[in-house]
């Protein structure tokens, strides 16, 4: 009995993607399916980066198809293809940037910048092309966290090249000023600086641009949400009631301007004693999960309050690159994958498919 394409599709419809929880047929991940005699070949195309899981995904598909009666050689190629997704109405995508993800918090001191840099590094580790924009004009911290210094180069006198480390392109006002120089600027100057950093940096074919937002809901947040094509926002909070109060305001602001919330990250959820390993919930418990329930958004994950995360960020080698196979790096990678999956399930951006209509008066 020979195997048909329909037999293979039926088998694939029973194999579930562990990240999207959809089967590969309904998730439209099956490409280039060929059946010759009992031999089967196909591509599994993921809409999100997951290089670390290619082998396990390939193994699960090979095992599922190899169990078909009469199956011969099963050849499966797994790869990722990240595409552009829709942004706020009336805004066009930036050239060379497929998706912009804002990492925000209502309150300072919740570890937002540390979370942003580790998420950027996690997406890069999973095979994505990633950029990081430090939008905190008053307190730029990404140059220090990424261990990058120096002035950006310009090739045309109008735009600048992003600096790079650990495979992540980065742009920050911190590269353009003295480290000890305070930014004594009013709101309009700050928002103009943000737009220049964003639009005059020659980003090189990014799948994702992570924007490390300043805390609060002021000028920079409004400029970003009204003038920058954002695919979605991630809210970082601690379980503490005061932090959650401000995180709710940040979430509501994004909702008002039509930017989808991709989920909430609870930082400093438990303190791990470096001497005995005892875990203590010093900022409270369950606040992030409750906020997700209240607003019907995804709880992306919880990170502990540990000395190592702080030390690694301060030393210019964040956790995901300092201990890539460690437990905390695995949490960051899991959160980054969930964010990428959320983005992949948004509507595709179709503006590039539409012809431009030009009206001429003859």
C-alpha positions in Angstrom: 0.0 0.0 0.0 1.6 3.3 -1.1 1.4 6.4 1.0 -0.4 9.5 -0.4 0.0 13.2 0.3 -3.3 13.1 2.1 -2.1 10.4 4.4 1.0 12.5 5.3 -1.2 15.6 5.9 -3.5 13.6 8.1 -0.5 12.5 10.1 1.0 16.0 10.3 -2.4 17.3 11.6 -1.9 15.1 14.7 1.6 16.5 15.4 1.6 19.7 17.6 4.1 22.5 17.6 5.2 22.7 21.2 5.4 26.5 21.0 2.2 27.5 19.3 0.2 24.4 20.5 -1.2 24.2 16.9 -0.7 21.2 14.6 1.6 21.9 11.7 -1.1 21.7 9.1 -3.5 24.2 10.6 -0.5 26.4 11.6 0.4 26.4 7.8 4.0 25.4 8.6 4.2 22.6 6.1 6.0 23.5 2.9 7.4 21.6 -0.2 5.7 18.4 0.8 6.7 15.5 -1.6 5.8 11.8 -1.5 7.6 9.4 -3.8 6.7 5.7 -3.1 7.2 5.5 0.7 9.7 8.3 0.9 8.5 11.6 2.4 10.2 14.9 2.3 9.0 18.3 3.6 10.0 21.6 5.2 8.6 22.8 8.5 8.7 26.6 8.3 8.3 28.3 11.7 7.1 31.9 11.9 9.3 32.6 14.9 13.0 31.9 15.7 13.6 28.7 17.6 17.1 27.4 16.5 17.6 25.5 19.8 14.4 23.5 19.1 15.0 22.6 15.4 16.3 19.1 16.3 13.5 18.2 18.7 10.9 19.5 16.3 12.5 17.5 13.4 12.6 14.4 15.5 8.9 14.6 16.5 7.9 15.0 12.8 10.1 12.2 11.6 8.8 9.9 14.4 5.2 10.7 13.6 5.5 10.2 9.8 7.8 7.2 10.2 5.0 5.4 12.0 2.8 5.5 8.8 2.3 2.0 7.3 4.7 1.6 4.3 6.8 4.7 5.2 10.3 4.7 3.9 12.9 7.4 4.3 11.5 10.6 6.0 13.4 13.8 5.3 12.4 16.9 7.3 14.1 20.3 7.1 13.1 22.8 9.9 13.8 26.5 9.5 12.4 29.9 10.6 11.1 32.7 8.5 10.1 35.9 10.3 7.8 38.3 8.4 6.4 41.7 9.0 3.1 42.1 11.0 0.6 44.8 11.3 1.2 48.0 13.3 -1.0 50.9 14.4 -3.4 52.2 11.8 -2.0 54.9 9.5 1.7 54.1 10.1 4.1 52.6 7.6 6.7 50.0 8.5 10.3 51.2 8.8 12.7 50.1 6.1 14.9 47.1 7.1 12.9 46.5 10.3 10.2 43.8 10.2 8.8 44.1 13.7 9.3 46.6 16.5 8.7 45.4 20.1 8.5 48.0 22.9 9.6 46.7 26.4 8.0 49.1 28.9 7.2 49.5 32.6 5.1 52.1 34.3 7.7 52.4 37.1 11.5 52.7 37.2 13.7 50.2 39.1 11.8 47.0 38.0 14.6 45.6 35.9 13.1 46.6 32.5 16.5 47.4 30.8 18.0 44.1 32.0 15.0 42.2 30.8 15.1 44.1 27.4 18.8 43.3 26.7 18.4 39.6 27.7 15.3 39.2 25.5 17.2 40.8 22.6 20.1 38.4 23.1 17.7 35.4 23.5 16.1 36.2 20.2 19.5 36.5 18.6 20.6 33.2 20.1 17.5 31.5 18.6 18.6 32.7 15.1 16.8 36.0 14.6 18.4 39.2 13.3 17.9 41.6 16.3 18.5 45.3 17.1 18.2 47.1 20.4 17.2 50.8 20.6 17.9 52.4 23.9 15.0 54.9 24.1 15.8 56.0 27.7 17.3 59.4 26.7 17.7 60.6 30.3 19.3 57.3 31.6 20.8 55.3 28.8 22.1 52.0 30.2 22.4 49.6 27.2 25.9 50.6 26.2 27.1 49.5 29.6 25.0 46.4 29.7 26.1 45.2 26.2 29.7 46.1 26.9 29.8 48.5 23.9 31.6 51.9 23.7 32.8 54.3 21.1 31.1 56.7 18.6 28.9 55.4 15.8 30.4 55.8 12.3 28.6 57.7 9.5 29.1 56.9 5.8 27.1 59.7 4.3 27.1 62.4 7.1 23.4 62.1 7.6 22.9 58.6 9.1 24.9 56.4 11.5 25.8 52.8 11.6 24.6 50.8 14.6 27.3 49.5 17.0 27.2 45.7 17.6 28.0 43.1 20.2 27.0 39.5 20.8 25.2 39.6 17.4 22.9 42.4 18.4 22.8 45.8 16.7 22.4 48.7 19.1 21.8 52.4 19.0 21.8 54.7 22.1 22.2 58.4 23.0 24.8 57.0 25.4 27.2 56.6 22.4 26.9 60.3 21.6 27.4 61.9 24.9 29.9 61.8 27.8 28.9 59.1 30.3 28.7 61.7 33.2 26.8 64.3 31.2 23.2 64.8 32.3 20.5 65.2 29.7 19.0 68.5 30.8 16.4 68.5 27.9 12.7 69.4 27.7 10.2 66.9 26.2 10.3 68.1 22.6 14.1 67.8 22.4 13.9 64.3 23.9 11.3 63.1 21.5 13.2 64.5 18.5 16.3 62.7 19.7 14.4 59.4 20.0 13.1 59.8 16.4 16.5 60.6 15.1 18.1 57.6 16.9 15.3 55.3 15.4 15.1 56.7 11.9 18.7 57.7 11.3 20.3 54.5 12.4 21.1 52.2 9.4 19.5 49.0 10.9 20.5 46.0 8.8 17.6 43.8 7.9 16.1 43.2 11.4 13.5 40.6 12.2 13.0 42.4 15.5 13.9 45.8 16.9 13.6 45.7 20.7 13.0 49.2 22.1 14.0 49.7 25.8 11.5 52.3 26.9 12.0 54.8 29.7 9.7 54.3 32.7 6.4 56.2 32.8 3.7 57.3 30.3 5.1 60.7 29.2 6.4 62.3 26.0 8.6 59.5 24.8 6.0 56.9 25.3 3.4 59.0 23.4 5.8 59.7 20.5 6.6 56.1 20.2 3.0 54.9 20.3 1.8 57.6 17.8 4.6 57.9 15.3 6.6 54.7 15.4 5.2 51.5 13.8 5.1 49.2 16.8 4.0 45.5 16.4 3.4 45.0 20.1 4.5 45.8 23.7 5.8 43.8 26.6 5.2 45.1 30.1 7.8 44.4 32.8 6.7 44.6 36.5 7.6 43.2 39.9 4.9 41.5 42.1 4.9 44.5 44.4 1.5 46.4 44.5 3.1 49.8 43.8 4.9 48.5 40.7 1.7 46.8 39.5 -0.3 50.0 39.9 2.1 51.8 37.5 2.4 48.8 35.2 -1.4 48.9 34.7 -1.2 52.5 33.6 1.5 51.6 31.1 -0.7 48.8 29.7 -3.7 51.0 29.4 -1.7 53.6 27.5 -0.7 51.1 24.9 -4.3 49.8 24.6 -5.6 53.4 24.0 -3.2 53.9 21.1 -3.9 50.6 19.5 -0.7 48.7 20.3 -1.3 45.1 21.2 0.1 43.8 24.6 2.2 40.7 23.9 2.3 39.8 27.5 3.7 40.6 31.0 7.0 39.6 32.5 7.2 39.4 36.3 10.8 40.4 37.4 12.2 39.8 40.9 9.4 37.4 41.6 11.5 35.5 44.2 14.8 36.2 46.0 17.2 33.3 45.9 19.7 33.5 48.8 23.3 33.1 47.3 24.4 31.3 50.5 21.7 28.7 51.2 19.5 28.8 48.1 16.4 29.7 50.1 13.7 31.3 48.0 11.7 34.2 49.5 8.9 36.3 47.9 10.1 39.7 49.3 8.0 41.7 46.8 4.9 39.7 47.2 3.5 36.9 45.0 1.2 36.3 42.1 0.8 40.0 41.2 1.9 39.6 37.5 -0.4 36.6 37.0 -3.3 38.4 38.5 -2.7 41.5 36.3 -2.7 39.2 33.2 -6.0 37.7 34.3 -7.5 41.2 34.8 -6.5 42.4 31.4 -6.7 39.0 29.5 -3.1 39.1 28.4 -0.4 36.3 28.4 1.8 35.8 31.4 5.2 35.4 29.7 7.2 34.2 32.7 8.8 35.1 36.0 12.4 35.8 36.8 14.1 35.5 40.2 16.0 38.3 42.0 19.5 37.0 42.0 22.9 38.6 42.4 24.2 37.0 39.2 21.7 38.8 36.9 22.7 42.1 38.3 26.5 41.4 38.2 26.4 40.1 34.7 24.5 43.1 33.3 26.8 45.5 35.1 29.9 43.8 33.7 28.7 44.1 30.1 27.9 40.4 29.6 24.2 39.8 30.4 23.0 36.4 31.6 22.0 35.0 28.2 25.6 35.3 26.9 27.3 34.9 30.3 25.6 31.5 31.1 23.8 30.5 27.8 23.0 27.0 29.1 22.0 28.1 32.6 18.6 28.0 34.2 17.9 31.7 34.1 19.0 32.0 30.4 16.5 29.3 29.7 13.8 31.4 31.3 14.7 34.4 29.1 14.8 32.2 26.0 11.4 30.8 26.8 9.9 34.3 27.3 11.5 35.5 24.1 10.1 32.5 22.2 6.6 33.2 23.6 6.9 36.9 22.5 8.0 35.8 19.0 5.1 33.3 18.8 2.7 36.1 19.8 4.1 38.3 17.1 3.9 35.5 14.5 0.2 35.1 15.2 -0.6 38.8 14.5 -2.1 39.7 11.1 0.5 40.0 8.3 1.5 43.4 7.1 0.1 43.7 3.5 1.0 47.3 2.8 4.0 46.3 0.6 1.6 44.2 -1.6 -0.6 47.2 -2.4 0.3 49.4 -5.4 0.8 53.1 -4.8 -2.0 55.1 -6.4 -0.8 58.4 -7.9 -3.3 60.9 -9.3 -1.9 63.2 -11.9 -3.6 66.3 -13.5 -3.0 66.2 -17.2 
